[in-house]
Amino acid sequence: MLFNSIEFAIFLPVVFLFYWFVFGRNLKLQNLFVVVASYVFYGWWDWRFLLLIAFTSFCSWGSGMLMERVSRRRGQFENRRKWIAAVNIIINLLILCAFKYYDFFVTEFARLFHFSSDGLLLKVILPVGISFYTFQALSYSIDVYRGKIEPTKDIIAFFAYVSFFPQLVAGPIERATNLLPQFEKKRTFDYDTAVDGCRQILWGLFKKMVVADNCAVYVDQVFGSYQTQTGSTLLLAAILFAFQIYGDFSGYSDIAIGTSKLFGIRLMRNFNVPYFSRDIAEFWRRWHISLTTWFRDYIYIPLGGSRCSKAKIVRNTFIIFLVSGLWHGANWTFLAWGAYHALLFLPLILSGKNRKNRDVVAENRLLPNLKECCQMLLTFLLVVIGWIFFRADSIGQAWEYVRGMWQLGTLKACYRFFIQADVCKASWLVVLMLIIEWFNRKQEHGLALKYIKNSFIRLGVYYALIVLGLFTFGGNQTFIYFQF
């Protein structure tokens, strides 16, 4: 079920009413209703994969219970906790690899050694959100093993934690230490939080359905015929794709976080105005935060993190970015995208400046200074080049696209492309989104509007966005990150 669909517009208020007014007095029933609603939400796409998410949930919950039982004993039994956690991690990763990576690696292996792979391929559909809920389940097992969280005996609460429908298929990737305790205690309805959730949902829908979907029309057109386009057109389309993927993914996260607030659940922030970053390290502290912190805590730090030699820090950085690229999909383009960002990180790591820009840009100022503008522009352009590899079907296509961008062509040809009605519309919608986010860069989302004290003015802004969205609706396209 898509957030931007009529079905969800009916589903959400029905679930909200039952959640608070029918099951609100009984925590067990309320959590059970969350599980049922989440399975309906997920099964709307393909009911057959409900068994998969149920199996993942049961294995992870069971591993926690076994680790607790073993931890009560002494001596030879203490080592078994490690094996229980390892077996659960291996089971979950094998499921993920079978659906997402098996065919890719078999095909590439067959190509390398010149034999046919047709009879060896599984050719199965990739379950929506499998990378997200698998990582969420893994974090529970790892945290229980590390002793960061006590294993829960409440299987219903745990199933709700793994399958909570707002963030089930595209995150944020929650940690058990944050989300699970919220299902284990009674929740009360908070009007102000729910209203803020509605604002965040509106902002997410605007970024997705108005900004991202309008950008998508011409991004698809140019990437589909990049061989015949001028360099200026290719550059403009690459920039529009950067805003398409941002509006699409951060829009989903805003809708997920806002929807969760309606149910008294707080999810972690997943995006923090990443295109206002002054270097690549700051960009990755602000982009897909739930995934980057997951890799940091469960891979980077166990490898030694930054508390080791420069050579090992470089090694750890490349491992993180290559794994991140592979997480996004089974294609060499994603690995190239990860390696590209690792290379961009190197100068910052070697100079010790990778943790330099941790404050808000233009702190206590209306506008950035010239240095900050240049830093943000350079960082953004470097990110745009990386997005070309992310968007392309093959490394060869990405390389030809990048080469084509340097052949800028005539400004007249670029102008003819830019003044097309839909391209112009997408561009000024992007500018509007950036202006709103700039003034709210210290806030949780773009429509917090805490600096506007007059409630009527704030209400006018909300209605203006709704009306603008109705007139500039970009189509009902699926979310990009559903494929991951």
Secondary structure as UniProt FT lines:
FT   TURN            3..4
FT   HELIX           6..17
FT   HELIX           18..22
FT   TURN            24..25
FT   HELIX           27..43
FT   TURN            44..45
FT   HELIX           47..49
FT   HELIX           50..71
FT   HELIX           75..77
FT   TURN            78..79
FT   HELIX           80..100
FT   HELIX           102..113
FT   HELIX           118..120
FT   TURN            128..129
FT   HELIX           130..146
FT   HELIX           155..163
FT   HELIX           165..167
FT   TURN            168..170
FT   HELIX           176..183
FT   HELIX           191..205
FT   HELIX           206..212
FT   HELIX           213..224
FT   HELIX           226..228
FT   HELIX           231..262
FT   TURN            263..264
FT   HELIX           274..276
FT   HELIX           280..286
FT   HELIX           289..295
FT   HELIX           296..300
FT   TURN            301..306
FT   HELIX           310..328
FT   HELIX           332..351
FT   TURN            354..355
FT   TURN            361..364
FT   HELIX           370..391
FT   HELIX           395..406
FT   HELIX           411..418
FT   HELIX           421..439
FT   TURN            440..442
FT   TURN            446..447
FT   TURN            450..451
FT   HELIX           455..471
FT   HELIX           480..483
//
